[in-house]
Amino acid sequence: MCVCMMAARAMGGTCDSIVTACESYLPMVKLMRKIMHKNGMTKNIKLINKRSDELEVGSDIASRADVLVREILDSELLGEDLIPSLQHAHDMLLVDNPKSVPYRATTYCQVGAAA
C-alpha cells in the first residue's frame, strides 16, 4: 500500500499525474482508502478493488501505463503468481519498454540433503 503513495509522491503530485493501484483483498482496500484519505492522497491515487490480471485498458485505466511498480515480491521471489501477473501486465496494460520497479532480482538457492 505504501508503494502507491511513494509512487504518487515521486511523481510530484501534478494534476495530470495519477497512480492507479489495485488490491483484490477488500479489507486491505478499505484500510488503504482510510490511509490515503488521512495522508491527502485520494486525488493522486485511483484504487481499484481487483487483481492486476483483471484490469482492462479502457474501462479500469484510461491508457497503457509507462511505469510498473510491484509490491508482490516476497521472500519466495516467484510467489503470488508473479510470472503470469507480469506477463499479463506487459501484454495488456503497459506501453512498449516500460520502466519497472523493481527492475530485477536475484534468486539464491542451496542444495541440502536430509539425513
Backbone as a ProteinNet text record, in pm:
[ID]
protein_1_A
[PRIMARY]
MCVCMMAARAMGGTCDSIVTACESYLPMVKLMRKIMHKNGMTKNIKLINKRSDELEVGSDIASRADVLVREILDSELLGEDLIPSLQHAHDMLLVDNPKSVPYRATTYCQVGAAA
[TERTIARY]
81.6	0	85.4	188.1	276	342.6	354.5	419.5	344.5	212	137.5	149.5	156	173.5	313.4	414	550.1	557.9	491.9	491.9	423.6	310.9	239.3	324.9	392.5	479.5	597.8	651.6	765.4	726.5	599.5	552.5	530.9	540.4	532.6	393.2	291.6	155.5	100.3	151.1	95.5	-45.7	-129.7	-270.9	-295.4	-203.4	-224	-160.8	-97.9	-38.2	-121.7	-147.5	-224.5	-166.2	-166.1	-120.8	-244.1	-243.9	-351.1	-297.5	-366.9	-327.5	-439.6	-402.2	-504.9	-475.4	-582.3	-574.5	-701	-684.9	-801.3	-865.9	-795.1	-844.2	-920.4	-1053	-1139.2	-1102.6	-1072.6	-1032.5	-909.1	-816	-697.5	-737	-829.8	-877.2	-938.1	-1019.8	-1082.3	-977.6	-878	-769.8	-690.4	-661.3	-586.6	-659.8	-791.3	-869.4	-859.4	-864.7	-850.8	-713.2	-609.9	-473.3	-450.4	-501.2	-487.5	-557.2	-676.6	-751.2	-674.1	-623.9	-551.1	-423.3	-367.8	-244.8	-270.4	-396	-429.4	-392.1	-401.2	-356.8	-471.8	-595.9	-708.7	-718.5	-670.8	-678.4	-563.6	-459.9	-343	-341.9	-429.4	-427.3	-567	-577.8	-702.4	-687.3	-765.4	-757	-869.2	-830.9	-926.1	-925.3	-1042.6	-1056.5	-1062.7	-947.4	-933.8	-790.6	-772.6	-637.6	-582.3	-452.1	-392.9	-425.4	-439.9	-470.3	-617.8	-697	-837.2	-856	-751.9	-762.4	-769.4	-841.9	-854	-832.6	-754.1	-735.3	-867.4	-910.5	-1034.9	-1148.2	-1145.8	-1251.5	-1194.3	-1086.4	-1026.1	-920.5	-841.1	-739.6	-757.1	-734.8	-762.3	-670.5	-543.8	-448	-340.3	-256.2	-147	-51.9	1.1	90.2	234.5	313.1	454.7	547.1	491.4	571.1	492.5	562.2	503	578.5	506.9	567	498.9	578.3	524	559.8	467.5	497.4	478.4	447.5	419.8	545.4	660.2	782.9	797.9	823.1	836.6	960.2	969.2	1087.2	1098.6	988.5	991.9	1030.3	1027.1	1053.9	954.2	929.4	837.9	700.8	667.4	537.2	429.1	308.3	191.6	171.5	195.2	176.6	250.4	372.3	449.1	463.7	507.6	536	409.6	298.8	177.3	125.5	139.6	94.3	176.2	307.6	393.9	368.1	347.6	320.9	192.3	88.3	-37.5	-16.9	56.1	80.6	151.4	255.6	330.4	247.4	166.7	85.7	-33.1	-96.1	-225.2	-229.9	-137.7	-153	-42	71.5	188.4	225.9	288.4	345.2	466.6	516.4	640.5	755.5	841.6	959.6	925	837.3	803.9	915.3	913	1002	938.3	1020.4	968.7	1046	972.9	1032.5	974.3	1050.2	1194.1	1226.9	1346.3	1390.2	1436.5	1501.1	1547.9	1566.1	1586.7	1607	1699	1757.3	1845.5	1789.2	1785.9	1741.5	1863.2	1872.1	1978.4	1915.9	1988.9	1939.6	2057.5	2023.9	2125.9	2078	2164.7	2132.3	2158.8	2066.1	2082.7	2033	2066.4	2022.3	1970.1	1864.7	1809.7	1881	1909.5	1981.2	1886.4
-118.7	0	124.2	126.5	242.9	265.4	161.6	172.7	270.4	264.4	356.8	500.1	519.7	654.6	707.8	621	663.8	699.1	619.9	648.8	782.1	806.3	932.7	1051.3	1036.8	1145.8	1166.2	1056.9	1067.5	1139.2	1128.9	1194.4	1343.6	1388.5	1531	1585.2	1499.7	1545.6	1642.2	1639.7	1727.4	1682.5	1776.1	1745.4	1646.2	1633.9	1539.2	1402.6	1383.9	1254.9	1184.4	1057.3	977.9	838	782.2	645	557	448.8	350.9	234.5	201.2	89.6	-13.3	-139.6	-243	-334.4	-377	-466.9	-551.2	-682.7	-770.7	-799.9	-780.6	-815.3	-696.6	-708.9	-597.1	-532.8	-607.9	-540.9	-451.3	-491.9	-409.6	-285	-299	-182.8	-79.3	-124.8	-32.1	39.6	-34.2	26.1	124.5	86.1	174.3	306	298.7	421.4	515	459.2	540.4	605.8	528.6	580.3	686.5	661.4	760.7	890.2	879.8	998.4	1075.5	1004.7	1071.2	1139	1089.8	1147	1241.2	1272.4	1365.5	1314.4	1183.8	1124.5	1076.1	1099.7	1045.2	1101.8	1224.5	1282.2	1234.6	1176.6	1132.4	983.2	906.6	761.2	710.5	633.5	565.4	421.7	382.3	249.2	161.2	48	-43.4	-174.9	-221.1	-346.4	-464.7	-496.6	-608.9	-660.1	-781.5	-832.8	-763.2	-751	-682.4	-753.1	-885.8	-957.2	-947.7	-874.7	-848.2	-707.4	-624.1	-486.6	-484.4	-385.4	-369	-223	-202.5	-68.3	-26.8	95.5	146.4	145.5	50.7	50.6	79.4	12.1	35.9	146.4	146	250.3	309.2	437.7	507.8	464.1	442.3	405.2	317.1	262.2	177.8	260.8	198.9	266.8	260.7	359.9	360.8	320.6	300.9	256.8	148.6	43.4	-63.7	-72.5	-53.8	-66.4	-185.2	-284.2	-407.5	-419.5	-471.5	-498.3	-645.5	-728.5	-869.1	-954.7	-893.4	-969.2	-996.1	-1120.1	-1155.9	-1243.5	-1311	-1394.2	-1510.7	-1545.3	-1653.4	-1603.3	-1476	-1408.7	-1444.5	-1572.3	-1612.6	-1651.7	-1609.3	-1638.3	-1549	-1568.2	-1488	-1477.4	-1585	-1588.1	-1474.4	-1449.4	-1336.6	-1340.5	-1451.5	-1455.9	-1435.8	-1508.7	-1481.6	-1338.4	-1285.7	-1149.4	-1047.3	-1064.6	-974.3	-987.6	-1110.8	-1132	-1062	-1072.9	-1005	-853.5	-800.5	-655.9	-610.2	-682.7	-642.9	-659.7	-764.3	-788.4	-693.9	-660.3	-592.1	-451.2	-417.9	-293.7	-191.3	-233.1	-144.9	-107.1	9.7	51.2	-36.5	-29.1	-98.9	-38.1	-122.1	-80.2	9.3	-35.7	45.4	42	137.5	132.9	38.7	-33.1	-129.7	-119.7	-118.8	-114.1	-228.5	-320.5	-333.3	-376.8	-343.1	-371.8	-516	-569.5	-707.9	-763	-892.8	-959.6	-1079.8	-1127	-1242.8	-1349.1	-1471.7	-1584	-1665.5	-1697.8	-1782.5	-1911.9	-2020.5	-2146.8	-2225.3	-2319.6	-2402.1	-2546.8	-2634	-2776.1	-2837.7	-2917.3	-2983.9	-3127.1	-3205.9	-3344.2	-3375.6	-3454.4	-3497.3	-3622.9	-3630.5	-3747.2	-3857
0	0	0	79.6	82.5	-51.6	-130.4	-260.4	-349.8	-352.3	-438.2	-388.8	-257.9	-204.5	-236.1	-227.3	-262.8	-410.2	-495.3	-638.6	-666.7	-601.2	-620.9	-576.5	-463.7	-416.3	-510.1	-563.3	-655.8	-784.5	-822.8	-944.6	-922.7	-799.3	-771.1	-751.7	-760.2	-734.8	-837.2	-960.4	-1062.9	-1094.2	-1135.8	-1155.1	-1268.1	-1362.6	-1472.4	-1444.4	-1329.8	-1296.3	-1191.1	-1216.3	-1120.8	-1116.7	-999.3	-979.6	-971.2	-1045.5	-1035.7	-955.2	-848.1	-762.3	-762.8	-754.3	-745.8	-627.5	-564.8	-449.6	-450.8	-443.5	-452.6	-317.7	-209	-75.3	-17.4	-8.2	31.8	165.4	272.3	396.6	377.9	293.3	265.9	186.9	94	16.9	110.3	203.5	299.1	384.1	429.9	507.3	422.4	297.5	208	185.7	166.5	145.2	266.8	387.7	508.9	515.6	488.8	495.1	387.4	266.6	159.7	198.7	257.3	299.2	406.3	507.5	616.3	567.2	455.5	401	283.7	257.2	149.7	11.7	-8.7	-134.8	-223.3	-185	-261	-402.6	-423.9	-558.4	-648.2	-588	-664.2	-694.3	-627.8	-642.3	-673.8	-780.9	-814.3	-766.4	-667.5	-609.5	-664.5	-721.7	-783.3	-706.6	-668.8	-593.7	-691.2	-750.4	-844.2	-839.8	-889.7	-913.3	-1037.2	-1046.4	-1162.1	-1292.8	-1289	-1413	-1451.8	-1373.5	-1407.1	-1463.4	-1458.6	-1508.1	-1659.9	-1711.6	-1856.3	-1893.8	-1999.2	-2053.7	-2118.6	-2093.2	-2148.4	-2048.4	-1954.2	-1852.2	-1713.8	-1675.3	-1543.6	-1548.9	-1653.8	-1672.5	-1812.6	-1823.5	-1949.2	-2062.9	-2032.1	-2136.2	-2074.4	-2158.8	-2110.9	-2024.4	-1921.9	-1827.6	-1875.4	-1835.7	-1874.1	-1759.9	-1641.2	-1525.9	-1451.7	-1412.2	-1332.7	-1201.5	-1091.1	-958.2	-891.4	-853.7	-796.6	-649.8	-571.2	-431.1	-399	-499.6	-469.9	-455.7	-471.4	-449.6	-301	-267.2	-126.3	-108.7	1.9	28.5	-68.7	-135.6	-233.4	-372.3	-396.7	-523.4	-632.3	-652.5	-759.5	-706.3	-585.3	-526.6	-584.5	-537.4	-574.6	-725.1	-796.7	-943.1	-1013.2	-970.8	-1023.3	-1175.2	-1230.5	-1373.9	-1457.9	-1432.1	-1511	-1492.7	-1373.2	-1346.1	-1425.1	-1425.7	-1503.3	-1652.6	-1698.8	-1841.2	-1882.9	-1801.2	-1831.4	-1836.1	-1738.7	-1735.6	-1862.8	-1903.3	-2023.2	-2149.6	-2156	-2275.5	-2287.1	-2173.4	-2179	-2118.7	-2028.3	-1952.2	-1972.2	-2025.9	-2031.8	-2174.7	-2187.2	-2315.9	-2346.3	-2468	-2500.9	-2421.3	-2369.5	-2292.5	-2172.7	-2084.4	-1966.7	-1863.6	-1773.5	-1657.7	-1557	-1482.8	-1386.2	-1255.7	-1145.8	-1012.5	-932.2	-881.6	-901.5	-1044.2	-1086.5	-1223	-1239.4	-1136.9	-1143.4	-1002.8	-995.9	-867.8	-889.5	-782.6	-787.3	-694.4	-742.7	-661.7	-621.4	-494.6	-442.6	-393.7	-407.6	-354.9	-296.4	-213.9	-150.5	-154.9	-200.1	-206.9	-70.6	-27.2	101.7	91.3	187.2	192.1	331.7	336.1	464.5	511.9	639.1	691.5	727.9
[MASK]
+++++++++++++++++++++++++++++++++++++++++++++++++++++++++++++++++++++++++++++++++++++++++++++++++++++++++++++++++++

